[in-house]
Amino acid sequence: MKNIPLLDFHAQRNPGIKHLFRFARTSAVCFCFGTFAVMSENICAQNAKVNINRKETPVEVILSEIEKQTDYLFVYNKDINVDRLCTVNMQGKTVAEILTQMFGPVGVTWKMEGNNIVLTTKDARQQKGNKQQKQTISGKVIDNTGLPIIGASILEEGTNNGIITDIDGNFKLTLSSPDATISISYIGYITQKLKAEPGKPLNITLKEDNQLLDEVVVVGFGTQKKVNLTGSVSVVTAEEIQQRPVTNLTQALQGTVPGLRITQTDGSLEDSPSINVRGTTTIGQGSSGSPLVLIDGVEGDLNSINPQDVASISVLKDAAASSIYGSRAPFGVILITTKSGNDEGKITVNYNNSFRFGTAINMNHSMNSVDFASWINDTNTNGGAGVYFTPERMDQIVAYHNAKPYGPGSRITANGEILYSISDRGDGSGLWQDGYAYGINDEDYFDLVFKDWTFSQEHNFSINGGNKKLNYYASANYMHQNGMIKIGEDGLTRYNVMLKVNSQVTDWLHFTYSTRFNRQDYKRPAEMTSMLYHNIVRQGWPVLPSYDRNGYLYYSPSPLLGLAEGGEDRWQNDRVSHQVNFTIEPIKNWVTHIDFNYSTYINDRHWDTKELYNHDVNGNPVVVDDTSEVHEGYYKDSYYNFSAYTEYTHLFNDVHNFHIMAGFQAENQKQRQYGLTRVGLLFNDKSQIDMTTGLGPDGSEVTPDVYGSENEWATAGFFGRVNYTFNDKYLLEGNIRADGTSRFRSDNRWKVFPSVSVGWNLAREAFFEPLADKVDMLKLRVSFGTLGNQNTTNWYQTYQTMSVGASNGSWLMNGRQPNTAYAPGLVSEDLTWETIQTTNIGLDWSLLNNRLTGSFEYYIRDTKDMVGYAPELPNILGTSVPVTNNTDLRTKGWELTLGWRDQLNNGLSYGVAFNLSDARTKITRYPNNPSNDIWSYIPGREIGEIWGYTTVGLARTDEEMQQHLATLPNGGQDALGSDWRAGDIMYADLNGDGYISSGSERLGDTGDLSVIGNTTPRFLFGLDLNASWKGFDLRAFFQGVMKRDIWNGGVFTFGATGGGMWQATGIEAVSDYFRNENTWSVQEGYMDANTDAYLPRPLYSNKNLQTQTRYLQNAAYIRLKNLQIGYTIPATITQRWGISNLRIFFSGENLWTVSGVDKQYDPETLTGGYEGEGIGYPLQKTLSFGLNITL
């Protein structure tokens, strides 16, 4: 028998399977409809029919038989005699009829509650009715000083029944059950729960909630109270990121931490956002400025971890906070702590999901065929050339444009004439005409390549439990995300499994083991490279036929056939980590930690390129690209980490708190990779290495491309930390780390990195006592520290290395290519560490019972001795000049965080969190630019400066242009181009020399160039608004940049450039170009004049495309990054199903954007795409829904 405590009822034995199926069915309904699936209580039992033939059988057995044949579960109290023998022989009868026969004579009745059939006796019903009579409670709520608390929330647990206290702190509440538990809460105070006692006044004293002050923060090799921190540390909780419908944890962190810059320049599923802490870090040759990412103390990848497994994230930003990690963390640390099992002796099971529908945020589109052809002809004739689209072809294009779709490659006119987008050559070859020269189609290649919407889904399952002796946490995650490609297929599938076990082996020994497995499978068409978006507009002219009239894809060349049939690129990433920790405490407060960590990363990649075929008029294949090859590649990374450290804490006289820690850490990483590419694929559907011939299209032997390498590095470090706190008022911390690395030679291998920080909690001073009820914490802190950077992309930068190649000589010896070897380049003997010095000043505050919190930080970070190119030497040297430590830069910045949380008198709880940060970087030393070339780094100048011309305007008439040129008597604008007329740019003569030029492009002689902007993102911000009320919750998260300039002067801004017609991009966004009565399309009647245009007249010239103020992009933006609406079903309902918590939610990502960039660009991806053109695979707006169930 199973007890149901709330009802004092019993249920049938072994109901687990039935509960499981019932749970699965309920979940499936929620998955499909995303609505509240609440079981109706008016389901009539008599609708279900069963067959029972039992003689002298216990009632319990007959009830079990009914359960097997129906969805019902019987619930009853101990007063029901289920051992009574009963005879039932009824076929095809309703449950009601059978129950009436069984229980009618003995005074037992039944009632439906959901899918439960509750059996009761007359006495039990009377007792239950008496118990459930409504009762009223009353009382008063005060604080610890005896003052009444106005607006405190009094809520009956598991219901929406509640009230708030009045101006005197009094309340009166009618309960739905006399056995109810009530919850008393108010912002800034600890919530109390107590059993209701009807008829007895309740006097409740709420205690102040010091959780924010007592909050423990994960720091390097340990934890600290947040109130005692003296370094710069930001914390992100699990609640802030878990419900975001994003692919990886990095995307969820964007905008949540001041100073943490996360940049996503491409929406492709294989693209990972870049991470940067506090502005420009290093410009050293071969140096990395990314922060160190540690997952439970082991280096990992933010993009691989399941966000649902994260308990908290700490971002260590200054040297005082991160110096304990030494040379591995010169530019910050991101510490991720995963969840652990609970030690409360109960098992908690959680399942949550998310079903997502994504669409491109900012999809471009091609001009229609008539506008495109007119634009091409306008561009040609503006430059003095003839038209590309003849009058006869223009008539055909217009007719096809006005006709209706009829079949593949064909349309039908209003009078029934069938038009074809391409015709055969008519020379007896049976081949189709060239698409560029003869095509008259009218299709948008963006619509052909990309989907309107794509579907993705994610499922998470976790279980945790145990006790103080042994507890565990296990989870599994599955995510499948479809890409936006319509022709071909791209998609990402991710699997995550995690297990963490904690054991208190003895009173003095604690053991932890955790393991994580992550697999990512990705695939895309081989044609879908970074050039795809570029080629869609460069090659995908709207007049090109996408299909011939037989229904075959047509290759002009254009991207469609390659996407569909040109091969596939796929890879599989596996990450596995194992962590073992022993915590030893032989004496109280003396704790020793021993950690063993091992992780592997394996990438297995396959790609193939297949022959492409057009089809002739009769449907026979015709080779248009005879290239075919197969590649197989393997990469493995093995990482080992051992650390041991011991710490001791002692409190003297209740005011002097000392903590000392010392330890050792060793790391080792090994890489191994190899691969093979071989040509001559035998069968397109058998893309394997052993199914290639090694022969080129002409039958000649082609040597396979083979590669392989092994690399390794190691570090060892000794570290220590001392903390002293006096009465939680005066704080002192000192850190030191001595690191040695294999990346430097023995004489420069070791380096010592110290840091010191102090803090002063003014709120603890006696002179602050009058404000004690208003100011909970006011802490001033200062830190200074030095770090070194050993994170070089070249692990052997300080060593001379010789390049050796096998059979790769460019000549033949005995009919074969010989092996080759190259003399090593020069390496400076003095090459050593980059060093980073950081000064940080911060102020933290917590006011009004911790309702108003915040911090402000100002920092200066000097990156010194960066590896840079040495000044050039004469060519007689015979080799490249070696790099040396010769470059310095300085970054200055500040960060602001504000938070407010409160509860209104109507029970509405709400919160606001805002963060804002800024950073600017100057070069302080750079010897490799003695001439001060403005296109290189210059000491004293800021990084990111954009030099350009100041635009007077766009000449609307020839007269206006001539008047402007008359003001430039010494050469006009001839240095930039010739034939200046209406529709061209008028540049300003800043230096007043009578002509427009860029001078020598060196400081002091820049002609009419000046700094017109800066690419550095400034004033990065995040705004988090949240509220909850009676089970409903709402969250809106905004993120953006307040100031940034970008110059994109290529084909996606202007359409036509000096690259000529075959690099032109006829997208709708470039159709607002200058046209007057002399423009070809206006004269021929295809277009209207547009003298108030945004863009200049199109030319295959760059004279109007000079970097200038008119077309400088204002990249500031604000984006509604996430909007969530959720509802938690009351526990009184879900507990009937054995569910302790059930939340259903809707979420949207990237829903709304305001920006100053031109409409073809997305403000986040302005530097992405092919060669930084600013347009690539689009980011997505995502709509999702799902549920979160806890048992």
NUDOKOL-51227 format. One record per residue (C-alpha): residue in one letter; x, y, z. Coordinates in steps of 0.02 Angstrom, whole numbers, plus 50000, padded with zeros to 5 digits. Example, Ala and Ser with C-alpha at 12.3 -4.5 7.8 and 13.67 -1.06 7.14 Angstrom:
BEGIN
a506154977550390
s506844994750357
//
This chain:
BEGIN
m500005000050000
k500605017549960
n500255031750082
i499585048150016
p499965059350166
l498865074050117
l497325063050110
d497845049350230
f497365037750088
h498095021650017
a498355016549838
q498595000149748
r500264991549760
n501514994449618
p500695009749540
g502385015849475
i502225009749296
k500505017349279
h501135033849350
l502585033249227
f501495030949075
r500275043949138
f501715056049161
a502395052448986
r500705055048907
t500415071348999
s502145077448945
a501795073048763
v500235083648763
c501225098248833
f502585095748703
c501405096248556
f500235110248607
g501245120548732
t499685123748835
f499195119549011
a498745101149016
v497645099949169
m496655083849188
s494805086849190
e493885081349344
n492215078349260
i492745062949164
c491395050249188
a491965033149245
q490455024849165
n491185028548992
a492535015249014
k491994997148989
v492894981949058
n492744963049070
i492844955249245
n492564936849289
r493134933749467
k492394922049598
e492684924249784
t494144935749749
p494824949549862
v494204966849817
e496014972749799
v496324960149658
i494754965549564
l495254983849579
s496964979549507
e496104970849361
i495074986449325
e496654997049330
k497494985849201
q496034987949080
t495835006749105
d496805022449143
y496105023449318
l497025022249482
f496065018149642
v496435028249798
y495655024149966
n495965025350151
k496275011450275
d494425010750321
i494055002150155
n494084983250176
v494994977550020
d495254959950087
r493374956550077
l492964942549954
c491844947049810
t491134938549655
v490984948449493
n490534941549322
m490184956049205
q490684957549021
g490754974248928
k490084983649077
t490555000949133
v491665003849283
a490195012449367
e489104996949352
i490464985749423
l490844997449568
t488994998749609
q488854979749621
m490444978349726
f490184992649849
g488344997049849
p487844984549984
v489264989650102
g489045008550101
v490615013050002
t490475026649870
w491695032549738
k492165049249661
m493235054349512
e494725065849544
g495655067249380
n496045049249331
n495965043849512
i494435034749581
v494315039149766
l493385026449874
t492655032850037
t491495027050174
k490135037950247
d491125041250406
a492685045750307
r491705058050203
q491025066450356
q492755067550435
k493485074250275
g492095087050261
n492415092550438
k494275094050405
q494035104050248
q492915116950326
k493675133850293
q494575142150437
t495205159850464
i496875164950536
s497485182150587
g499055189950655
k500385203350643
v502085204150555
i503505214550628
d505385216250602
n506745212650730
t506565230250801
g504705228050833
l504125239350692
p502675233050586
i503075227350408
i501865234950285
g501455224850129
a502175208150185
s501465193750083
i500455180350173
l500175165450057
e499365148550082
e500655136250016
g500195127149855
t498815139449812
n498575157049746
n497625161549905
g498515175849990
i498455193350063
i499655207150116
t499845215750285
d499065232750316
i499875248750378
d500005241350554
g500705224750494
n499065215650528
f498265202550417
k496755191050411
l496645176350290
t495315163050259
l496135146250223
s495505132750106
s496155119550227
p496435120150415
d498025109950393
a498775122550274
t500535129450283
i500715148050262
s502205157450191
i502665174950253
s503865184750142
y504485202250110
i505935208950007
g507505210350113
y506905197750243
i507035178950260
t505435170050210
q504585160350351
k503425145350336
l502335139050476
k500795128350507
a499145137650518
e498325138150690
p496525144050665
g495845154150811
k497565158450879
p498305175450833
l500025173950752
n501425185850800
i502765184150667
t504495192150671
l505435192250506
k507325192450510
e508375202450388
d509005192750239
n510895193950235
q511025181750092
l511835194649978
l513105198850112
d513405180550156
e513405174849975
v514885163749936
v515785166749772
v516905154349683
v518655161449658
g520315153949609
f520635138049709
g519265141349834
t517775151849884
q517545168249975
k516115178250047
k515605191149920
v515645204450054
n517495200750085
l518065200949904
t519425213449861
g519665208449679
s518525211549530
v517325196849516
s515615196149431
v514395181849462
v513045174649349
t511775162849427
a510985147649346
e509275156049345
e509915169749231
i510415158149089
q509515141549098
q507905146149006
r508735154948859
p508395146148690
v510205147248633
t511425134848557
n512795136948685
l513225144848852
t514255158648773
q512735166048687
a511765165648851
l513135175748938
q513085190048813
g512655206248902
t512535198749076
v514265203549142
p515015221049128
g516665220549036
l516345203448960
r516265206448773
i515495192248673
t515485194348485
q514505183548363
t514995188348186
d514085174248096
g512485164448120
s513155147948054
l512905133348172
e514765129448171
d515245147248216
s515735150348397
p515635167648476
s517275175648528
i517545180848709
n518535195448775
v518695202848949
r518915221648966
g519315227648792
t520845224848684
t522015212748770
t523525210148658
i524085213348480
g525625202548500
q526105191748352
g525505174148390
s524795178848561
s523065174548623
g522045186648728
s520575175248768
p520085172148949
l520445155549033
v518865144949046
l518825132449189
i517415120049217
d517525113549395
g519355118349391
v519785110349223
e520055119949062
g518555117848950
d517485125248813
l515995136548850
n515155130648690
s515155112348740
i514405112548915
n512555110248943
p511875126449019
q510675116149125
d512165108649219
v512835125549274
a512625130649456
s513565147149446
i514825156849342
s516155168249413
v517115180149299
l518785185449372
k519295201549286
d520775209749372
a522515203449416
a522095201749601
a520675189649562
s521525179549425
s523375180249471
i523235163949567
y523135155649395
g524715164249336
s525225163749154
r523685154149099
a522525168449147
p523295185249099
f521655191749030
g520365185149151
v519585168749205
i517835161749183
l517505149249322
i516025137649293
t515395127349438
t514235113049394
k512805106549499
s513015093749637
g511815081649718
n510745087049864
d511095080150038
e509325081150104
g508965062550087
k507735064149943
i507815060649757
t507385074749638
v507035071249455
n506905085249328
y506445085349146
n506335100849038
n506245104148854
s506195117748726
f505445117348552
r506095131448444
f505645139648280
g506955150848204
t506945163348063
a508285174847995
i508375191748080
n508975201547931
m508835191747769
n509345201147613
h508465199247446
s508935201347265
m508205214747154
n506885208347035
s507515204146861
v506945220546780
d507725231546913
f509305221146913
a509535221946725
s509185240746728
w510465243046867
i511795233346774
n511485243546616
d511505259746715
t513175255046792
n513925250646624
t513315266146536
n513795277646682
g515585272446648
g515455275146460
a515225256846410
g513785248846315
v512305239746390
y512475221546443
f510615218046427
t510075222146250
p508365229846213
e507745213146144
r508275203946302
m507525217546412
d505845214846325
q505995196146362
i506445199546544
v504955211146566
a503765198546486
y504405184346595
h504315195446749
n502475199346715
a502005181146677
k501405168346805
p502365152746859
y501905137846751
g503195124146772
p505055121246797
g505975135346711
s504395142046630
r502985154546650
i501365157846558
t500735174746499
a498955181346511
n498625176046331
g499235158346360
e500975159646287
i502275148946378
l503945157546410
y505545148546458
s506905155546570
i508235147846457
s508215140546282
d509305127946194
r510755134146092
g509965129245927
d511605122645859
g511145104245867
s512185101146025
g510655099046134
l511415110646264
w510585125146349
q511145142946320
d512285152146442
g511265158546588
y512175175046609
a512095179446425
y510335173346385
g509385169846547
i507745179446575
n507225171546740
d506525181446887
e506965173047051
d507715178447217
y509185167047254
f509045170947439
d507315163247439
l507965148247343
v509415145047463
f508695149347634
k507165143247729
d505885154947802
w505825145247966
t506805130948042
f506405119348186
s507515114248331
q507255105348495
e508155102148659
h507815089948800
n508625089348972
f508485076049106
s509295076249276
i509195066549438
n510035070649601
g509905064749778
g510805056849923
n511275062050096
k512735069950185
k513745054050170
l513455051049984
n512565061449854
y512515062049666
y511985072449517
a511735065049344
s511085073249187
a510835070349003
n510525082948865
y510005081348684
m509895095948564
h509585095848378
q509635112148282
n509205113048099
g510055126047993
m509315138747874
i509915130747713
k508495124847602
i509515116847463
g510655103947541
e510615102147729
d511515109647877
g511215104848056
l512005102848228
t511635089048353
r512335089548529
y512365076248665
n512905079648844
v513055067448988
m513675071849161
l513915062749325
k514555069849489
v514715059649648
n515175066549820
s515615055449965
q516055059650145
v517155044350167
t517655048550345
d517515063650457
w519145070050385
l519095063750204
h517925069550067
f517955062049892
t517235068949730
y517205061249558
s516425069349407
t516415065449223
r515705074449073
f515445068748896
n514995080348753
r514735075748571
q514325087548430
d513885081748256
y513845094848121
k513555093947935
r513365106047792
p513525106047603
a515345107147550
e514875122447448
m514285131547606
t515915140347648
s516145158247707
m515995163347523
l514225156647504
y513315172747546
h514535182447437
n514255170547292
i512365170747310
v512345188947259
r513885189047149
q513405173647048
g511555172347087
w510885184846962
p508985184746968
v508935181946778
l509865165446794
p508775149946774
s508775139746934
y507995124746846
d507905119846663
r506225115646588
n506515097046627
g506615100846813
y508495098946835
l509505111646933
y510455122846813
y512265127946841
s512805144346761
p513915143746873
s512835147947023
p512795140947200
l511225130147192
l511915114647106
g513455114547216
l512395115547373
a511265101447317
e512505089347237
g514275095947263
g514695085647417
e514585086547605
d515685092747746
r515385084847916
w516315083348079
q516095075348247
n516825082648407
d516995072448565
r517505079848732
v517745068848884
s518365074549053
h518705065349215
q518985074049380
v519475066549548
n519615076949706
f520145072349881
t519805084750020
i520715080750181
e520365089650346
p521355080950484
i521195096250596
k519745108250596
n520015122550473
w521585114650400
v521035107950231
t522075099950094
h521435097649916
i522155085449790
d521455086149612
f521775074649464
n521035080049299
y521105072649126
s520165077748970
t520205073848786
y519545082548633
i519375072948470
n518855080048302
d518455067948162
r518125076947999
h517585071247827
w517255081447673
d517045077247491
t516875086647329
k515875078547190
e515735081047003
l514335092546950
y513185089146803
n512005099846704
h510755090946592
d510475094046408
v508825096846321
n508495078046323
g508915076046507
n510625068246479
p511975073046607
v513345084846551
v514885087546660
v515135105746709
d516405103146850
d517465087346846
t518315089947015
s518055076147142
e519025072147300
v518835065147475
h519635071047636
e519775062147802
g520565071047951
y520855066748134
y521375077948277
k521605073348460
d522015084548606
s522455076948775
y522545087948929
y523215083149101
n523085093649257
f523665090049433
s523525101949578
a523775100549764
y523525114549887
t523255116350072
e522385130350167
y522135135250347
t520885147450423
h520885154050600
l519845167250689
f520685176450834
n519685185750964
d518145185350851
v518835199750745
h520475194150667
n520185181650527
f521725174150444
h521745162750294
i523305155850212
m523445144450061
a524905136849964
g524955124349822
f525695117149664
q524965114449491
a525605105449337
e524825105049163
n525235095649006
q524395096148837
k524745085148686
q524085086948510
r524085074148372
q523335075948200
y523415068248028
g522405068447870
l522305063347688
t521495070647533
r521375060147375
v520575064247207
g519575053747085
l517965048447169
l517285032847084
f515475034247139
n514605049847202
d513635039947331
k515215031147397
s516265045547462
q517645035647547
i519525036747529
d519645018947467
m518365022947333
t519515035547248
t520705032247104
g522035045447137
l521845050846956
g521415068246896
p520045071946767
d521315069646626
g521875052646692
s523525058746762
e524105052846933
v523875065647072
t524915063547230
p523755062847382
d523885077547500
v524465070247666
y524845079247829
g525205074948009
s525995082648164
e526225081048351
n526425095348474
e526585096948661
w526765109948798
a526885109448986
t526835121349133
a527225120149318
g526765132849448
f526865136449634
f525565147949709
g525025155349873
r523745166949949
v523555176050114
n521935184150173
y521685194750326
t520045202250384
f519785213250535
n518005212750596
d517385211250416
k517895229550402
y519705229950343
l520185217350209
l521875212350140
e522345199150012
g524005194649935
n524315182049795
i525895175549716
r526195163349575
a527835156949503
d527615148949333
g528765139549217
t528275134949039
s529015124548899
r528595138148773
f530115148348825
r531935143848835
s532725139049000
d533455156249037
n531735164449019
r530645149949071
w530145155249247
k529235170849300
v528475176849465
f526795185749466
p526235194649626
s524635204049666
v523945213249817
s522215220249855
v521425229350002
g519645233350050
w518725244350173
n516905241250219
l516395258550274
a514695252450330
r515535243750477
e516275259850544
a515535268150698
f515195284350605
f514035274550489
e512915268150629
p511585281750601
l511375274650425
a511425256350478
d509585253850435
k509895260850260
v511655255150214
d512015236650229
m513715237250142
l514825250750069
k516515243750021
l517985252349939
r519325241249864
v520965243549771
s522065230549687
f523665229449587
g524455214249508
t525605207649373
l525315192849259
g526235184749115
n525555177948951
q526185161148890
n524655158348780
t525485158748610
t524725150948455
n526455144848406
w527025133248546
y528825133848484
q528995152348451
t530645153848545
y531425138948455
q532125137648281
t531095125148184
m531435117448014
s530035114247891
v530165097347804
g529015091747664
a528755074747585
s528645073647395
n528175091947380
g529585098947276
s529095109747128
w530305100047014
l530555081946965
m531995070347006
n531935053446920
g530145057146873
r529585060847052
q529385076047162
p530805076247290
n530695079347477
t531075096947534
a531785105847686
y531875124247725
a533175133247830
p532415139747992
g532095158148013
l532955168948141
v532355168648322
s532795181948448
e533725175148598
d532885188348706
l531115182948664
t530175181648829
w528515184048916
e527195197048883
t526795204949050
i525135212349104
q524975224849247
t523245229249309
t522675242549432
n520865241449488
i519825252849600
g518075247449648
l516595252649755
d515235240249805
w513625244549893
s512055236449962
l510665247750026
l508895247150094
n508895229350159
n509885223450008
r508555229549888
l509735241649800
t511425234249755
g512815239349638
s514645242049603
f515775253649506
e517525249449445
y518915259049360
y520435250149293
i522045252749198
r522855237849113
d524575238849035
t525095224948916
k526965226048897
d528305217548794
m527085210748667
v527875201148525
g527985212348373
y528915214048210
a530605222148227
p531075236848115
e531455231347939
l533245227247890
p534035227247716
n533585212647603
i535395207047608
l534925198547773
g534155184647667
t532735180547786
s531345188547885
v531775199748031
p531415190248194
v530015195748307
t530475203248474
n529635209648633
n529445227548576
t527625232948587
d526575240148730
l524775245648746
r523675252748884
t521815249548910
k520775260749023
g518995257049067
w517585257149192
e516105246349237
l514455249949323
t513195237649393
l511515242349471
g510175230949540
w508485233649623
r507255220649687
d505635223549781
q503875217549812
l502305228049793
n500805227949909
n499825217349786
g501115203349797
l502015207549635
s503875204349650
y505005212849525
g506835216149490
v507915227049380
a509745223849341
f510795235449233
n512615234749184
l513655246749080
s515495246249035
d516745255348926
a518555252648876
r519785261848764
t521515256048711
k523045265948657
i524685260048585
t526105265948696
r527575257948604
y527735251248428
p529435252748342
n528955244648177
n528135260448108
p529485273848113
s528615283747974
n526965284448072
d525965276747931
i524145279647980
w523635262147920
s524745254048052
y524925255448241
i525575272348301
p526155275848478
g524955287548566
r523495283448451
e521935273448496
i521635256348423
g520185255648300
e520345273048223
i519495275248054
w520355287747939
g519295294847800
y518675309747704
t517335321847760
t515885321747638
v515155338247580
g513705329247498
l513065320447344
a512995331847192
r511185332247133
t511585341446971
d513075344046858
e513045362446904
e513215358347089
m514715347247055
q515545360646948
q515285373647082
h516115361947208
l517585358547093
a517795377147068
t518235378447252
l519675366447220
p520735375947094
n522335365847118
g521765349047053
g519985346447108
q519625328247152
d520705321047013
a521795311547137
l520295300447171
g519575299046996
s518955308446843
d517355313146754
w516505320846905
r514665324546876
a512925323646951
g512745308447063
d514555308747122
i515255312647295
m515925329847342
y517355328547465
a517875342147587
d519565350947572
l520055350147755
n521825356547737
g521335370647616
d522645366647485
g521415367647340
y521295349147297
i520745332747376
s522085320247422
s522685308747561
g524425316547567
s525795304047610
e524585295247730
r525765298347875
l525455308148032
g525735326547993
d525385323847809
t523675315947792
g523005328047663
d521125328847683
l521005313047786
s520515314047969
v519915302048103
i518055300448069
g517635286148187
n518225271248287
t517785252948271
t517945249448458
p516255245148536
r515925258048672
f514695258248817
l514155240048812
f512585237248915
g511345224448976
l509635227549053
d508685213549140
l506865216449191
n505945202749285
a504325200749382
s503265186949459
w501505186349527
k500415171749581
g501345158749479
f501635169749327
d503395175649286
l504045187649155
r505795192149103
a506435204148970
f508285205548935
f509015219348826
q510805220348766
g511745232348655
v513125244648616
m512895263448633
k514315269148521
r515265261048378
d515775265648201
i516065253648058
w516625256647880
n515985243747756
g516425251047587
g516195235747480
v514905228147365
f513575225547498
t513505244247533
f513685251047356
g513285236247243
a514565240547110
t516415243547144
g518055243947053
g517975224847049
g516895225746894
m515255218046840
w515655200346895
q515905206047075
a514345217047079
t512945212747201
g511185217547151
i510275216547316
e508735226947355
a509705237347481
v510775245347344
s509295250147233
d509175267647308
y510515274647191
f510625291147099
r509685292246934
n509265307646833
e508555311046661
n510205305846580
t510245288646661
w509925274146540
s508515265946641
v507595282546656
q507785286546473
e507155269146425
g505695270146544
y506165255846659
m506505266546813
d506015283546881
a507275297246916
n507965297147094
t509005312647123
d508715312147311
a509535295147321
y510575288647466
l511905280447357
p512945288547219
r512745283647038
p513415265847016
l515105264246932
y516435250946913
s517575263047003
n518025266847183
k518065285747168
n516395287747260
l516785273647380
q518205281647475
t518105279747664
q517035294647711
t515815301747836
r514245299947727
y514255281047725
l515075277847893
q513975265247983
n513285269848154
a513385252548234
a512585257148400
y511085246148437
i509885239448567
r509155222048549
l507825212848647
k508925197848671
n507675187448767
l505865188248822
q505125174748933
i503365172048997
g503055157349112
y501735150049224
t501995137949368
i500445127349397
p499905127549580
a500585113349684
t498825108449739
i498525102749561
t500225095349516
q500405085649679
r498935074849625
w500035068549485
g501575066149592
i502375081949520
s503125094449641
n503375108249513
l502745111049336
r503165126749239
i502635130349061
f503485144348966
f503625153948805
s505265162148758
g505895172748616
e507685177148567
n508225192148463
l506435198448448
w506725217048420
t508175227848365
v508475246448343
s510075251248253
g510825264648142
v511635252848016
d511025251447837
k509605239047820
q510645225547736
y511745223847891
d511535216648064
p512415227048198
e513145211448279
t513905203948121
l514645219448040
t516395212248040
g515895194547987
g515605186447820
y516835183447680
e518395194147706
g517455204747835
e516135211047712
g514885211847854
i513595200147780
g513585181447801
y512515167447869
p511135177147960
l510785176948146
q509085170148195
k507575176248288
t506965161448392
l505245157748462
s505155143348583
f504015134848708
g504215120648829
l503975114349004
n504985110849159
i504425096449270
t505145091849439
l504625075949528
//
